[in-house]
């Protein structure tokens, strides 16, 4: 016969009243925060983006251009925006080391892209999002990173790509 | 919490060759990536480690009849659930932290040093995430016998990802949000990047999921009737 016990004080089957209260409070706080934060969500990006047109003029010997090819429907792009571009320190690092340029694909929403976006996508052979391309100031050297490998790995790979591009641009053979 | 139950769970896990092989692989693979490709991917992520350690934590006790024996002793059901959770969370956090420390040493030795603050944040996220995954494992394991909890993880994780993808592709924010919430419940990750927009919500949602998972696991187990009859 199954063992049956009460659930009062001293019972081995007492329900976790304190834990249930904490869970309830956190659930209410979560719903309230979710409703409160809804309108503020879009202003997350802290990177100082430059327009496509002026990027080459802004770039310098130690400050290559960083093209971020993305699309609004792209999940990994949103994760990258949340983890990297919305992080104060990482956004600051990107803005200092690069001339960041945000290139958003509108093919799916509007049927076609502006000519300058198409030209950049064709130039670097963009076939997936996100793709980050580090380009030397003279535009002759570049390194691409496709996909989002996580914040720490991305920052490390961007630093590597920057060093590779700067070294090749500065080499006598170049 | 009950120390003997915690030790018993971990000791039992270490006698399973499949689990030990999987743990060695999960521990070594991200370190190999850090060494060969200077990639920090997967370092200090306790999710899979906790899953290997914790899968069937309660369900296997239930299907093997160990649960009846355990509750014949003076052990409360809440203490049993919390002990299972603590064992999974502490062990997976410990393994992931060692992996994280070795990974950072490898990355530093290969010219990719990480800042102390990044390391501290990753370590904090590792410990918190391990607690979160442990909570979901004990909840799922209290619902289904054997390794049925793995099926629930697959169902909720894949279902959530699919709904999130469809919601984004078809521009249906509600569907995308439901999918995101399902995924974040099945695969809890503590984001300690405080200061960025949405970070407070993410942290409260994480804590809410953990408290809810533990409370529900205890309530479910309290209402489970165990048969002490023999065949």
HADDOCK unambig.tbl for C-alpha pairs under 7 A between the chains (distance, minus, plus):
assign (segid A and resid 1 and name CA) (segid B and resid 227 and name CA) 6.44 0.50 0.50
assign (segid A and resid 1 and name CA) (segid B and resid 228 and name CA) 6.78 0.50 0.50
assign (segid A and resid 1 and name CA) (segid B and resid 229 and name CA) 6.65 0.50 0.50
assign (segid A and resid 2 and name CA) (segid B and resid 225 and name CA) 6.13 0.50 0.50
assign (segid A and resid 2 and name CA) (segid B and resid 226 and name CA) 5.69 0.50 0.50
assign (segid A and resid 2 and name CA) (segid B and resid 227 and name CA) 4.79 0.50 0.50
assign (segid A and resid 2 and name CA) (segid B and resid 228 and name CA) 6.40 0.50 0.50
assign (segid A and resid 3 and name CA) (segid B and resid 225 and name CA) 6.83 0.50 0.50
assign (segid A and resid 3 and name CA) (segid B and resid 226 and name CA) 6.67 0.50 0.50
assign (segid A and resid 12 and name CA) (segid B and resid 75 and name CA) 6.79 0.50 0.50
assign (segid A and resid 12 and name CA) (segid B and resid 76 and name CA) 4.07 0.50 0.50
assign (segid A and resid 12 and name CA) (segid B and resid 77 and name CA) 5.98 0.50 0.50
assign (segid A and resid 13 and name CA) (segid B and resid 76 and name CA) 6.23 0.50 0.50
assign (segid A and resid 13 and name CA) (segid B and resid 77 and name CA) 5.70 0.50 0.50
assign (segid A and resid 13 and name CA) (segid B and resid 222 and name CA) 5.14 0.50 0.50
assign (segid A and resid 15 and name CA) (segid B and resid 218 and name CA) 6.98 0.50 0.50
assign (segid A and resid 15 and name CA) (segid B and resid 219 and name CA) 5.99 0.50 0.50
assign (segid A and resid 16 and name CA) (segid B and resid 215 and name CA) 6.38 0.50 0.50
assign (segid A and resid 19 and name CA) (segid B and resid 211 and name CA) 6.51 0.50 0.50
assign (segid A and resid 19 and name CA) (segid B and resid 215 and name CA) 5.81 0.50 0.50
assign (segid A and resid 20 and name CA) (segid B and resid 215 and name CA) 5.74 0.50 0.50
assign (segid A and resid 22 and name CA) (segid B and resid 211 and name CA) 6.91 0.50 0.50
assign (segid A and resid 23 and name CA) (segid B and resid 208 and name CA) 5.67 0.50 0.50
assign (segid A and resid 23 and name CA) (segid B and resid 211 and name CA) 4.93 0.50 0.50
assign (segid A and resid 23 and name CA) (segid B and resid 212 and name CA) 5.13 0.50 0.50
assign (segid A and resid 26 and name CA) (segid B and resid 204 and name CA) 6.57 0.50 0.50
assign (segid A and resid 26 and name CA) (segid B and resid 208 and name CA) 4.92 0.50 0.50
assign (segid A and resid 27 and name CA) (segid B and resid 208 and name CA) 5.60 0.50 0.50
assign (segid A and resid 30 and name CA) (segid B and resid 201 and name CA) 6.38 0.50 0.50
assign (segid A and resid 30 and name CA) (segid B and resid 204 and name CA) 5.82 0.50 0.50
assign (segid A and resid 30 and name CA) (segid B and resid 205 and name CA) 5.65 0.50 0.50
assign (segid A and resid 33 and name CA) (segid B and resid 201 and name CA) 5.92 0.50 0.50
assign (segid A and resid 34 and name CA) (segid B and resid 201 and name CA) 6.57 0.50 0.50
assign (segid A and resid 41 and name CA) (segid B and resid 197 and name CA) 6.78 0.50 0.50
assign (segid A and resid 44 and name CA) (segid B and resid 197 and name CA) 5.92 0.50 0.50
assign (segid A and resid 73 and name CA) (segid B and resid 168 and name CA) 5.57 0.50 0.50
assign (segid A and resid 73 and name CA) (segid B and resid 169 and name CA) 5.98 0.50 0.50
assign (segid A and resid 86 and name CA) (segid B and resid 196 and name CA) 6.01 0.50 0.50
assign (segid A and resid 87 and name CA) (segid B and resid 196 and name CA) 6.16 0.50 0.50
assign (segid A and resid 149 and name CA) (segid B and resid 41 and name CA) 6.49 0.50 0.50
assign (segid A and resid 150 and name CA) (segid B and resid 41 and name CA) 6.52 0.50 0.50
assign (segid A and resid 152 and name CA) (segid B and resid 40 and name CA) 6.36 0.50 0.50
assign (segid A and resid 153 and name CA) (segid B and resid 39 and name CA) 5.41 0.50 0.50
assign (segid A and resid 153 and name CA) (segid B and resid 40 and name CA) 5.07 0.50 0.50
assign (segid A and resid 153 and name CA) (segid B and resid 41 and name CA) 6.15 0.50 0.50
assign (segid A and resid 156 and name CA) (segid B and resid 112 and name CA) 6.70 0.50 0.50
